Amino acid sequence: PMWVLDAYNLIKNNPDLDWARVMHIAKLSGYEYQIRILAKLLNKILPGLIPNSAIRLMRKMCPDYVVWTRMHRDKKIVRIHKLNGEYYDRYGLYGKLYR
């Protein structure tokens, strides 16, 4: 996705990025989980892109149990949407919903 490239460019072009502020804003807006997942993804692709101190801060502000519960919730939501899609496909309801 494009936002991964945007995040990469933001981090790369701002080596003195204030990670405490980033996580504080993320927590206020409810995106600390997504920031932590993005950081993990970027560090897997490009090791060392995000400093260890920032990773430790992210773990402190968004502990593992939060990540696990939200991932579990998101998987359930995706499964529900998939089941709904299969139901509407099977009974040909998509066209009827939008008429």
BELGIKA-V243983 format. One record per backbone hydrogen bond with DSSP energy under -0.5 kcal/mol. NH is the residue of the N-H (numbers start at 1). CO is the residue of the C=O. If there is no record, write none. Layout:
((NH,CO) (NH,CO))
//
This chain:
((4,1) (5,1) (6,2) (7,3) (8,4) (9,5) (10,6) (11,7) (12,8) (13,9) (14,10) (14,11) (17,14) (19,17) (22,18) (23,19) (24,20) (25,21) (26,22) (27,23) (28,24) (29,25) (30,26) (30,27) (31,26) (32,26) (35,31) (36,32) (37,33) (38,34) (39,35) (40,36) (41,37) (42,38) (43,39) (44,40) (45,41) (46,42) (49,46) (51,49) (54,51) (55,51) (56,52) (57,53) (58,54) (59,55) (60,56) (61,57) (62,58) (66,63) (67,63) (68,64) (69,65) (70,66) (71,67) (72,68) (73,69) (74,70) (75,71) (76,72) (77,73) (78,74) (79,75) (80,76) (81,77) (82,78) (83,79) (84,80) (85,81) (86,82) (87,83) (88,84) (89,85) (90,86) (91,87) (92,89) (93,88) (94,88) (97,93) (98,94) (99,96))
//
